[in-house]
Amino acid sequence: MIMPLTSTRISPDWPCQVKTPGSYDWERSAAKWLRELIPARYASYPALIRHPVLLARHAQIQVQQEIRVARTALQTARAELPMLGMPESVIEHTIKMYAAEVLQLQHIARSVRAVSEALSGRGTSR
């Protein structure tokens, strides 16, 4: 049996760990990926398990907070790390690390937004 190809267009920010919307078990793959983005203690809350849209909302908030933390660390590193006795080479490496982390988190935020939109667009209320 030949399965027809669908022309579902997904965002370039769509996470590779999540199946294409509409495909078999895609919501489960989305929920699994979203749970990996939040602190483990939240992953077992029944409301977040039963409602993927709520889980996506929490992941969006979580990632936005992580972006704020990384930006603050980046903005204050040059002033605060010398007072902690860090050598210049460590400070420069740390600044690069935080800058890369901000970029990575921004990409994750876009991915979470794409998954969230797909989940809510279906109108599921499990």
Secondary structure, DSSP 8 states (H G I E B T S, - for coil): -----------TT--TTS--TTSTTHHHHHHHHHHTTS-HHHHT-HHHHH-HHHHHHHHHHHHHHHHHHHHHHHHHHHHHTGGGT--HHHHHHHHHHHHHHHHHHHHHHHHHHHHHHHHHHTT---
